[in-house]
């Protein structure tokens, strides 16, 4: 779900934006959404790229420049924007979600400005810092007047702004006293401490922990084993900042003109970073050894974007601009020279595990607008001249000794109006003869085994590129724009508008199977929601039938005439492995009945459910949702469902956060005036545990 305030993409069951804290509202017309998914909740967003294909310009060169123009990164002084500088960094490692062992990491939350960690297996919380930010910075980040759910259980989300865990979950690297530094850039102190246990003692320690560095830019990283820490000081927009590696014994300066888009490898042996380039939209990237000084290796200059990094930087994929033609994709493997994979890419869709790459190339097509205009007034206009008033005298009248003409003003005005319309048509003729329009079109390519292969042309939208299997896309059905009489247009711009309103109006949904190159037309409907089964043999779609609403159908892709209707009047659905389907039907006032379909059962499991509160742990077969949801109070009954059996965890729940089948965090007693709530834990037992009162932000669960 996307936040209407800041545009950030949030989890489907979120109630508040993880970036700005605003309340999330379900889209007003979900039936119009076009979405195609692979059967998994873990589909990489990289493979769900949507492509806006149609763009136009009155100049071909402008059209190409507009197509490939990339905005220069703007590094704002506000802390929240500084944190988001690495938006171009594909490889933010984040919070230590390693091997799915979430339970070993503590819950991290805030009580106003105090940062607190709580090991859910322990009875006591650990205060981390009593001053995460100064008052001004706190208001800048968290001052939204709402409980700010910065909460995340993924590696790349908001909690990584403030802290990191080591792999074993025992140590925490965190910021203390984020404040305004010189030049209005925020700085902070960086600390390392044990999450559970006494306050460390010895050199460079205080009540917060081991002080690693002071006055750093709020951008940092730590190796999985906790042996190496990377951070930046002395940042400014023009010259970059000083990048350091700290092994807890000494501080080593890596570069003096680096950007804060750095990362340390999982094994802690290398650091990947960029340095200032005269072109603000491009960077020079380097790799350095953490355990050896003066060991820097340059990857390349003028890199536009790092698009993928594999484990321990074994492979680094990146793009470089080649001017108006688009981008070239490069690969740098550890210990090898860089290689260019292919040229003139418009946009990257996905890099697959088998090494194949799905991407789009574009070209500009020139359109002569005269081809869509029928000049039905050519003969009439050819001999039409400006009417003269004296040609419309009816008679002469007299006033005493003077005579004067009496005109047929109605006829004269009609002739004058016709002439003005003729002049407008002349302007249209001149404009469309001298100003062709330009259409940017895109073709789909797949790169494998060192060669690029064109899969399809006239691509409207890439919906899904599943790993090693298939690509799903919309293709424009090329049809001529019907001609229209020139007398129907009021001006030249109306001709252009008519063209853009009628070009590429139809599109079909295709599925391309990479193994055999087979293309299958799945649908001729622009508006649908489609999900593929894990084995790619079946597709699930909503089909509208008069009197029955939206039917949820399962299609056999080997024979699309073979379908099974699962349910009628379905609003939402999701498909999981083992052919399990969760769907909401009979929805009224944004609440409906929740059903679960397995191979042998298809039953209602909950009533009056808010769909956006539904979560399914497909590995452990556990469903959570909020029933009897009250939109005015933002609360409902938290229910856990396993093997079709329902258990009520708690009433009056504002939001919940799933950790494991027997660990669910939830908030109650939200106070809008204070922006805080009670934080509770369900641990599989009959009695829930209150974690804390007056919690204002949940940062990690």
N, C-alpha and C positions, 0 to 999 in steps of 0.2 A: 504494500500500500504506500502511495506517495503522499508526502506531507504537502498540504496546500499552502503552508506558510514559507517553507524553505526549499521544497522540492526534493528532499531527501527520501530515498527508498527505505521503507521499514518492513519488518516482518509482518506477515499477514495478520497475526493475532495481536499486534501491538495496538495500544490505545493512545499512546503518546509518541511523538517523534523522538527518536533516539539522539538527534542532533540539537533541535531547538526546543524540545519539550512541549510543543503545541499538541492539543488534542487532535487525533486523527479521525476523520469522518469517512465512512464508506462512500465510494463513488455513487453519484445519484442515478446513473444508468449503467449498471454492470452488464446488461445484455448486449450493449453495443461494443463491448471490449473485444478486441481480436487478440487471442493469446493461444500459443501452441506450446505444450510442455512435454518433456520426456517424463516417464513415470519415475519420479524421485523428487524428494524435497531438496536434494543437494545439487540440482542442475546448476552449473556455473553460469553466473549472470553474463559471462563473456559470450556464451553460446546463445544468449537470448537477445542478441543485438537487433534493434529495430533500425531500419534504414529509411530515411526520408529521401525518396528518389527524385521527385520532381523539383527542379529549381530552374529559374530562367533569368535571362538578362537581355538587355537590348544590344549587348556587345558580346561576341563569342569569347574574347579574351577575358572580359570581366566575369563571364559565367564560369570559366575555368578557375580564375583566381578566387572567386567567391567559394567555389566548391572545395578548394584545397586550402583555403586560408585557415590558419589555426590561431586562436587568440593567444596572445602572450600572457604568461602567468603573471598575475598581479598579487604581490605579497602584501597583504594588508597588515596594519599595525595592530588591529584588534586581535586578542589572543585566540579567539575561536578560529579566525582565518589563518593565523600563523600555524595553528595545529593542522589545518587542512591544506597546508602547502603541499604535502606529498600526495595530492590528488592525482598527480601524474605518475606516482610510484605504484606500480602494480603489486609490489612485493612487500607491503607492510606486514611484518611478522606478528606483531601484536601481543596477545595476552597469554600465551602458553597453553593453548588447547591442543595438547599433544596426545595422539593415540586415543582420543576420545575419553581420557580419564579425567572428566570434569570434577569428580567428587574430591580429588585431592587438592583442588584450589579453593580458597576461601571465598565467601561472599564479601564483596566490598561495597560499602554504601557511605552516604554522607548524612551527617546531622548538621544542617546549615553548612558551616565551613569546615567542619571536622571530618576527616577521613577515617573510616573504621573498617577493620577486617574481622570476619568471624568464620572460624573453622566450624562447619555445621556438626562436626563430630565432637566438638568441645562445648562446654557450658558457658564459656566466657569469651567476650569480644575483645579484640586488641585495638586500642587507639593507635592509629598510624601517625597522624599529624593533627594538631588542633588548629592549623591555619593553612589550608591548601592554597588559598589566594588571599590577597589583600581585599579590602571591601569593594574597591572600585572594580577590580577584575572579577570578583565573585558576581557582582551584579551584572557585569557584561556577559558572563557565561550562563549563569543560572537564574538570573533575575526575571523569570517569566511569570511569576505568580502562580505557577502550577507545580505539582509534583513532576520533576523532570526525569523521565525514564531514559537516562543515558545507558540503561542496562544492556549488556551484550553477553552472549555466550559464544561469539565468533571471534576469530583471530584479528579481524581487520577493523573492528568498530570502535565506538567512542571511548571506551574505557582505556584504550591504549594511549589516549592523550595524556593520562596522568600517572600511569604506573605500568610495570611489567612484572611477570612472575618468572622465576627460574623453572626449569622443566620439572623438578621434583616438587614444586609447589611450596617449598619451605622458605624461600627468600623472596623479597619484594623490593624492586627498585621503584622509587616514587619521587614526585616533585613536592617541594615544600615552599610555601610563601611565594607563589607566583605573583609578580608585581611589575610595575612599570619601570623599565630601565631607561638608559640614555636613548634619545631619539624616539621615544614613545613605543619602543619595542619591549615586549614582556620578557622578563628573565625570571629564573627560579633557582633554588638550591636543589641538588640531587642527592638523595640518600639511598642507602641499602640497609635492610634489616631483616631479621628473622620474623616470620609472621607470628609464630607462637614461641614464647619463651621470654626470658628476662631481657632488659635493655642491654645491648652490647656495651662492652667497656674497652678502654684502650685509646690509642692515638686516633685523632680525628673523629671521635664519637661524642654525641650529646644525647639528650633525651629522645631524639627521633631515631637515631641509629648511626651508622657509619656515614659520615659526610664525604661524598665522592667528589663533588665540585660545587662551586658557587657561581652565581650569575651566568648560568647556562641558558641558551635558548630552549624553550620548552619542546625540545625534540631530542629523543635519546633512544637507545636500544641496548639490549643485554643478550649475551649468548645463552643458549639453553642451559649450560652447566654453571652459569653465573661467574665465569672466570674473566670475561672481558666485557667492558662497558664502553659504549660509544656515545659521545655528546658533542655539542658545539657551543662556542663562546664568541663574543665580539662580533655579533652579526650586524651587517648593514646591507641595505638593498643594492648598493652599487658594487661593493667589493666582496660580498659573501661573508663567510665566517670562518673561524678557526676550528677545525675538526680534530678531536682527540680520541685516542684509545687509552683506556685505563685498565690495568690488570690487577688493581687493588694494591699494587706496590709502587707503581710510578705512572705518570701521565706522559703519553707520547703524542706529539703533534703530527698529524698526518698531512694536513693541508691548511693553508691560510686563506684560501679563497673558495671555500666549498659552499654548496647549497645544503639545506637541511633535509635532503631526500636520500638519506643513507640507510643502510641495513647491514647487520652482521649476519654471517651465514649460520645455519643451524649448528654446524660443528664448531663454530667459533674461530675458524682459521682465517677467514677473509672478511673484509669489509668492502661493500660496494658503495660508491659515492660519486657525486658530480661536482664539477668546478665551474666557475663563472665563465660565460661565453659572451662575446660582444653582441650576439643575437639573443635577446631575452627569451625567445621562444624555443631555444635550443641549448643543449648542455654538452659538455665534454665529460665522459664517464671513465672511472678508474676502478681498479681492484687493488687492494693492499693486503698484505699479510698482517694479522693482528700481533703475532709474536716476533716480528722482525721489522726493525726500522728501515726506512729507505727501500721499501720493497714494492713500490707502486708500479703497476702495469696499466697502461692506457688501453681502454677498450676501443674508443673511437671519438672523433670530434663531431660536433654539430648534430648530436643525436636529438631527434624530435621527441621520442618517447620510448621508455622501456616497456615492452608489452607483456613479457613473460620471463620469469626467472625460475629455473628448476632447483631442486634441492642442492644446497651448498654451492650454488652458482655454477654448476656443471655446464648449464646451457643458459645463455642470455640472448633473448630475441629483442630486437629494437628496430625502430624505423628512423629513416632520414628523409628529409624533403628533397625532391629533385626539381623543385620549381612548380610550374603550372601543371605538370603531368601527374602529380600526386606524391606518393611515398614509396621508397624502396625498403624492403624488409631484409634485415641482416641477422646472422647467427654467429655468436662468439662462444665457442666451447673452450672449457678450461684446458690450457696447454696447447691450444691450436690457434691458427690465424683466423680472423673473421672471414666470413664468406657472405656474398650477397645471394639471397635466395631467389628473389624476383623483383621486377620493376613495376612502377606505375600503379601501385595499389591505392585505391580510394579509401577503403576501410577494412579493418581486420575483423573477421567474425569469430574465429576460434583457431587455436593451435591444439591439435589432438594428441592423445598419448602415443599414437603410432607414428607421429611425426608429420602427418598430413596437416595442411593448413587451408582453411576456408576463408576466402576473401572476396572483395568486390573491386572491379575496375569500372571506370566511368569514361564516358565520352560525351561530347556536346553535339547535338543534332540541330541543324539550322532549319527553321520552318518558315516558308513563304506564306504569309497570312493572306495573300491574294488567292491562294488555293481554297480558302474556306469562305470567300466572299463572292457572291453572284452579283455582278454589276447590272442589275435590272433597270437602272436609270441612265445607262450610258448614252443611248440614242436621244433621250429627252434632254439630258444635260449638255450634250454637245453643242446645241444651237441656242441654249438659253442665255439671255443677256440681262443686264441690270434693267429693271423696268423704270421708265420715266413717268413722272406724274402727269406731264402734259399729254401723254397718250391716253389718259383716262378722263378727258373732259366730256361731260354729258351735254352741257349747253352753257350759254352765257346769260347772265342775269344783269339787271341794271339797278343802280342806286342813284337816283336823281340823274345826273348827266354822265355817270361813270358806269362802265360795264366790267364784269368780273366773271371768271370761269367757275362753274360748279362741277366738282370732280365726283367720279364713282369711287369713293374711298374704300368701299368694301372690296371691290375688284382689285384696286391698286394694292391694298394691304395683302390680299391673297397672293398676288403676283410677287410682291416683295418677300413674303414668307417663303414662297417656293424658291425664290432665288437664294435666300439665306440658307435654305436646306441644301441647295445645289452647291453652295460654297462649302458647307460642312462635308458634303460627300467628296468634293475635290480635295479637302484636307485629308479625309480618310484615304482616298486613292494615293495621294502623295506619301502619306505616312507608311502605309502597308507596302508600298513599292520600294521604299528606301530603308525600312526598319524591320528586317526579319526578326523573329523571336528565336530563342535558343532553349532547347530542352536538354537537361542533363539526364542521361540514361545510364543504367548500371547493369553490368554483366556479372554473373556468378562464376567464380573459378575455384578449383581445388588444386593445391600443390602437393605432389607426392612423388617419391622416387626421383627427385631432382627435376621434375617437369611440371609445368602448369597446364591444366586442362580446363577449357571453357565448358561449364556445365549448362548454363542457361543464359538467355538474354532478357532484356526488359524486366528486370527484377523490381518488384514493388516493395517487398519487405522480406527480410530473413527472419523466420520465426524460431527455428531450432536447428542446431547442428550437433547432433548427439555423438558421443565418443565412438569412433570407429564404426559407425553404422549408417546414419542417414542424415539428410539435410531437408528441412521443410521450409518452403518459401512460397510467397505470393508472386505470381507473374502477371504482368499487365497483358491483357488481351488487346493486341494492336488493332484498332479500328480507325477509319478515317472520320474526322470531325465533319458532321453534315454541313453542307454549304448553306449560307443564309444570305438573304437579299441585303444589298448595301442600304436600301431604304429603311431597313429595320434597325440600323445603328445610328446613334445620335452623335458619336464621335469616334476617333481612332482608338481610344482606350477601351471603348465598349467592344471593339473587335478582339483585342487581346484578352479581355475578360471572358468573352464568349469562348475563345479557344481554350483557356485554362480551365473553364468550367466543364468542358466537354471532352477534353483529352484524357485518356487513360481512366475512364470511368469504371471499367470492368476489369476484374482480376480473378484468376483461379488459384486454388491452393494445390501445390505439387509436393510430392515427396520423392527425393532422389536417393536411391540406395547406392552407397559407395562401392560395395563389393561387386555388383554386376552392372552398375550404370543405369539401372532401370528407373524410369520416371513414371509416377502414378499420380493421376489427377484425383485429389481427395475430395474437393468440394468446389462448387461455383458460387459459394456464399461468402460475401466479404466479411460478415459479422458472425463470428463463431468462437467457441472455446473448444479446443481439441487437445487431448492428452494421449500420448502413445504408451502402450504397455512396455514393460522392461525388456521383453524379448523382441519388441518392434513388430509383432505379428498382429496387434490389435490397436484400434483407435477408438477413443471414447469422445462422443460429441453430443452437444445439445442441438436438437432439431425442433423447430417450432411447428406445431400442428394445431390448427384452429380448433378451439373448444377443449384442448387438452394441455395447452401451454407448451412449455419446453420439455420435450422427451429426452431422457438420457439414454443414448443408444451406444451399443458396443459393436464395432464393425470389424469383420475379418478382412485384413488387408490383402489377403490372397484372392478374395472375392467380396467386393464392397457391397454386393447385393445381399450378402449374408450378414444379417444384423440381429442383435438381441436387445429388446427394450428393457432397461433396468427399472425405470420409474418414470412417472409423469409429473408435470408441474414442478420441475427441478429448477432451482435458482442457481445453486453453486454445486460444484463437485470437485473431488481430487482423487487421483488414482495412485496406488502404491504397489510395491512388489507383491507377488502371490495373488495378483488380480483382485486385490482389496480396493473397494471404492467407498469413500465417505461422501455423502451428499446431503444437501438441505432442500427440503421440499415444502410445499404449502406455506410459503412465507407470507406473513402479514405484519405490517408495521416493523419491518426489519428483523423479525423473529420468525423462526420456522422449526420444523421437526427434523432432527438429525438422524440419518440412517447409516448403517454399516452393511455393506455387501461383501461377503466372502464367497469362496467356491460353493459352499453348501447352505449359506444362510443370507437372508436379506431382510433385516429387521430394524425397526425404530429403536434408537438407543437413548434419545433424550428429546425433550420438548421445549419449545420457546427458547431456542438457542440463537445467539448472535454468532453468525458464521465467522466473523473475524476474531472470535475468541477461541476457535477450534484449533487444537494442536494434536498431532498424531505422532507418537514415537513408533515408527514402523518396525524397528528392530525388536522392541519389547512388547509390541501390540498393546500400547496404552494410549488412550484418548483422554484429553482434558478439554473442557469447555465451560463457558458460563451460561447457565440457564436462567430463565425468568429475568432477563437483563433489563435494567431500568436506565434508559438513556438520559433521563434528567439527573439522576444521582450517580451515573457511571458506575454501577455495581450490579452484581448478579450472584447466583449460587455456583460455587466452584465444584465441578463434578469430575470424578475420575472413573473411566470405563475401561474394563479389561475383560475379555472373553464374554462380551455382551452383558456383564454385570456392572451395575452402577453403584458408586459410593460417593456420598456427599462429603467433601472435605471441609467446606465452611460456607456459611451464608454471608451476604453483604461484602463480597470481594470486589475490589476495584480493578485489580490486575493480578496476573500470576506469571511466574517465571519457572520454566521446567528445567530441572537439572538431571534427574534420573527418575526411574519408575517410582522410587520411594523417597524422592526429595523434590518438593515443589515449594517455591517461595511465593508468597502472595501478600498483597497490601490490603489493609482495612482502615476504616475510620479516616478516610481522606478528608483533610480540612482545607478547603479552597482558600480561605482567608490567610492561612499560614503556608500553604503549599507543602504540607507534610502529611505523613500517614504512619500507621503501625505496620511493621514488617514482621510477617509470620512465616513459620516453616512447618510443612507437612512432611514427616519422616517415616511414613508407613505405619505409624502407630495410631491409636485411637485419639490421643490428645495432641493437639497441635502446640508448637512451641513459639512463643513470642520472641523474636530476635531482638527487637528494639522499638522504642517509641520515637516519635518526632523525626522520622527518617524523611529527608527531603529529596535525595537522589540515590537511585540504585545503579551502581557503576559496573558491577560484574557479578554474575551468578554462575 
